[in-house]
Amino acid sequence: MSKIDILAFKNYSYDSDSFIEDILCYSRNSILLISDFDKITVQHKPSNINFGKRTIRFYRAKSLRLNYYISPLLLWVNMFIFIKLLSKICWKYRPKVCWIENSYAAVIVGILRKCNLCDKSIYVPGDWVVSAQNRRVLSYVANNLFFPILDYLACKLNDVVVNHTEQIAESRYKYWGKKIAKKEKLYQYKMQIRADNSHGDTEKKAICFIGNMREDSGLDIAIKCLTDIRK
């Protein structure tokens, strides 16, 4: 059995590239998985490990409306993908550290940790999605009922919980009325931003957007204002 140093299951975000680079600087004997809305990508693996395919796609229907109505079924089907992938890695390669940025995956890895299939597991919740604004039935069930239970189990099963903001820890405490995690820390990762001057000594002006390209990110406001800014 070839033991790996780090298994990272990271949600695609603004700091993904920098995070991957830092992990590989620490140890290339690591498996790095990047997850987005429709797939999991094996971003790095040791040369002696074979996954068969580097991209594992989630099950989705072509229709957005149909996806919404069958979302409970899709959830359980895609959970099987998480279980199969993470169980296989932990069984064969026994990671020294698991860094998990997904509540569903964190529950699975937490159970594997209790079975001594990894040495240490870290749960990194990216958000707290419980909200009074979740008024659609399935969204309400998923975010206000199902998510807090998953988050609770992930906090209980893993060794350390690293919150992206203090508000996440405060919201969790307020929801349950008590502290859940055995050990909590604040996410203090500092992303390194590098820029190459490809125009020699010519001075250029640029705007850099760092964040997720979402409808509420505010990027559209900045783009619409460019004309006025130039003036």
N, C-alpha and C positions, 0 to 999 in steps of 0.2 A: 504494500500500500504506500503510495506517494502522498505524503501529507502536505497540504498547501498552507500558506501563511494567512492569507486574507481571502474571504469571499465577500464581495461587495455587490449588493443588489440596490442600485441607485436609480432614482427617478430622473429622467432627463430634465436638466435645468440649466440655468446660466453658468453654474460652476462645474458642470460635468467634465469638460476638457481639463481644467486645472486640477480637479479632484483626481481624475485618472492618472494624470502625470505625476502627482505627488505620491499616489499609492505605488506606482511602478518604480519611482525613485527609492521607495522604502523596500519593496520586494517585488520582483517580477514573477516570483512563485505564487501568483495570485490569480483568482478568477474574478473578472469584473463584468457584471451584467448591467446593462442600461435598459430601463423600461420606459416606454412612452404610452400613448393612448391605444396603440394597436399592435404592439409587438415588444418582444424582449430581444436585445442584441447582445451577443457574446463579444464584448469589446476587447477583451484580452484573456488569454489562457496560456499556461505553460505549454511548450511544444510537445510534451509527452502525453497531453490530454486531448482526446478527440471527442467532440460533441456531435459530429455528423453534419450538422448545419449550424451556421452562425446566427441565423435569425429565426425566432420562434414567434409566429403570429397568433394573436388572440382570435377567437371566433367572433365574427361580426356579420350581420346581415347588411345588404347594400342600402336598404332603406333606413334612414335615421328614425323614422316613426316606429318601424318594426323593431329596431334595436331597443327603443324605450320600452315597448310593451313586453318584450321577451327578456328584458335585462336580468330578472331573477334567474332565469335558466342560463343565460350567458355567464352570469357570475359564478355559478357552480361549475359549469364546464371549464371556464378559465381558471378557477381555483384548482382544478385537477392538474392543469399545466404547471402551476406553481408547486403543487405537492410533488409531482413527478420529477421536475427539474431539481428542486432544492434537496429532496430526499436522496436522489441519485448522487449529487455532488457531496453531500455530507456523509453519506454511507461509504463512498469510495475514497474520498480525499480528506476527510476529517479536519476541516479548517480550524486553525488556531483562533481566528477572530472572524465573526460574521457581522457585517455592517449592513443593516436592512432598512431601506427608506420606503417601505410599503407596509401598511397595516396588515393586509392579508398574508403577505410573505413573512412578516414578523411573527405572527401567531404560529405559522408552520415551523419556522426556524426555532422559535421558543420551545416548541414541543421536542424538536430534534435535539436541542440543547439539554433538555431534561433527560433525554435518552443517551447523553454523553457522546453525541455524534459531532459535536464541536466543542472547543474549549471555552469560548466566551462569545456571547451574542449581544449586539448593541442595536436597539430600536431607535430609529430616527424619524419621528412623525413630522411630516411637512406642514400640517395644518390641523385645525380643529373645525370640522365641517358642520357641527350641530348648529342649527340656526332656525329662528322663527320664520324666515323667509322661504324655507323649503315647504311650499304649499301643495305641490303636485304629490299625489299619493305615493308613487314609487320613490320619488326623491325624498319624501319625508321619511318613509320606512328605511331607506338605505342610509341616509345621513343622520337622522335623529334617533333611530332605534338600533339599526345594525352596526353602524360605525362605532358608537361609544362602547359597545360590547367587545368588538374586535380590538379597539384601542386599549380597553381594560385588560383583556387577556394578554395582549402584546406587552403591556407594561409589567404584568405579573410574571410572565414566563421568561423574559429576557433579563440579563444581568444589569444593563444600564439603559436608561432612556435619555436621549440627547434631543432636547426640544429646540426647534429653530428660533422660537421667540419665548419670552416669559409669559406672553398672553396664552400660549397653548397650555402651559402648566397650570396657569390660573383658571382657565376655562374648565380643564379636567377636574381640578379640585372643587370648583364651584358646582359642577354637574353631580359629582359623587358625594360631596360633602366631606371628603377625607383624601389623604395622600395615597396614591395607588402604587406608584413605582417604588422599588426598593432603593434605587439610586438614580438621581436625576442630575443632569448637567445642561448647560446652555450651549448651543451650537455656536462656536466661535471661529469657524473656519474662515480664513482670509484668502480670497481668490487672488491669484496673480494675473495681472493684465499686461500683456506684452504687445507692443506695436513696432512694426518694422518700417523704417523710412525707405520706401522703394522709389522715391523721386529725387534722390540725391539731396542737395541743399535747398531745393525749392520748398518754400513754406506753404503748407496746405492747411485749410480749416475743415474740420469734420465734426460730426455729431455721432457719438457712440451710444447705442441703446443696449443696456444690460438687463435682461429679464425674460419672462415667458411671454410669447406673442399671443396674448389672449385678448378677448374683446374688451375687457375692462382694464387692460394694462396702461392705457393712456397714450400709447404710441401714436394712435391716429390723431390725437389732439396736437402733438408735436409736429407731425407731418403737415397738417392743415395750416399751422402757424408759420411755416417756413417762409412763405412769401412776405409776411409782415416782419419777420425777423430780419430778412435780407434788407428790407427798407430801413 
